Amino acid sequence: MNLDLTEDQVLIRDAVRELCRGEFGTQAAKWDRDDTIPPAAIAKLAEIGLLGMNVPEEWGGLGYDSRTVTMVIEEIARVSAALAIMVAVHNSVGAYPIYAFGTEEQRKRYLPRLTTGAVGAFALSEPGSGSDASALLTTAKHDGDHYVLDGEKNWVTNGRHVWTFLVLARTNGPGAKGISAFIVENNQQGLTIGKSEDKMGLRGSDTVTLAFDHARVPASQRLGPEGEGFKLALQSLDAGRIGVASQALGVMTAAFHEAARYAQQRKAWGGPIAKLQAIQFKLAEMERRVQCARLLIRKAAWLKDTGQDFIRAASMAKLYATEAATWVTHQAIQVHGGYGYVKEYAVERYYRDARVMEIYEGTSEIQRLVIARSLLADGVRL
């Protein structure tokens, strides 16, 4: 397994890094304060193809492999985790499932716009079903050449910017096998998009509720076979977890660099605090966790790109990277002392942004279950 970046990947990384630092670096704090990402920022990403990273070129995308996608997400997250989650969700569970599971007609209708500026979202969680996602209650009743959707969804990322929602609803009985997936457009009659949640972190990334009240969705907008929606969702989320891990890596890398820079500038006891062993140990441990997370992410992406089973590796990468991000950003504040607690310094934002990454797209507890069950299925004794 070669974990080194190719020449092309280095060029892509450097170009995205330059764009993010030049175009977005000075705006990220304002996006956090205002709780909004301007459409111009999304348009800029669309202009260079980053809304279609894992969609093949024949359908308007860039055709990047998983390693390249994770690298791009990391670079965006180093500047703005809110922008990174928007891009990651759109690519992994917004646009790509339509390519992977859609009909030719669905691809033709949706992919050209979703790869050039329109934004997609994913609606699985409900007020009463989060980690136990197969217990969802939203229904989709077959009625002639339509399905009638009724129910609620919450924690829907990208809601204010979205053109299409990938909605999971119950079509035929209890359990996972009774769930189907639907492409629902934002102007669908019977759909109400709620206000954006006032969140602790990732401010700028809008998170909304959806309410369906007898929303008549054409049967042609069902994605995949009836009853296969939950399977489709899980396959999309497995890949999405590598993206979340990459977001976490970007945030903790930024926090580590801020802490190292500050420690070399801040003077106490006659010199930079970076000369104090207590601070050196923090920096050393930050670097260790950053590098461990990067290796786990690259391995998971490599397994996916080579057609191997990557589910356990994706969960390990997501679990480790998100918990490491919480720890690293916490320690970055500690290095800054009182200054780390005020909004003038970016580490305060990094900490708030990192915290939710242990929760969405599968909590840390769920990742441990996935890993353990995978080990047991392989006959490994725990």
Buried (B, 14 or more C-beta within 10 A) or exposed (E): EEEEBEEEBEEBBEEBBEBBEEBBBEBBBEBBEEBBBEEEBBEBBBEEBBBBBBBBEEBBBBBBBBBBBBBBBBBBBBBBBBBBBBBBBBBBBBBBBBBBBBEEEBBEBBBEBBBBBBBBBBBBBBEEBBEEBBBBEBBBBBEEEBBBBBBBBBBBBBBBBBBBBBBBBBBEEEEBBBBBBBBBBBEBEBBEBBEBBEBEBBBBBBBBBBBBEEBBBEBEBBBBEBBBBBBBBBBBBBBBBBBBBBBBBBBBBBBBBBBBEBBBEBEEEEEBBBBBEEBEEBBEBBBEBBEBBBEBBBBBBBBBBEEEEBBBBBBBBBBBBBBBBBBBBBBBBBBBEEBBEEEEBBBBBBBBBBBBBBBBBBBBEBBEBBBBEBEEEEEEEE
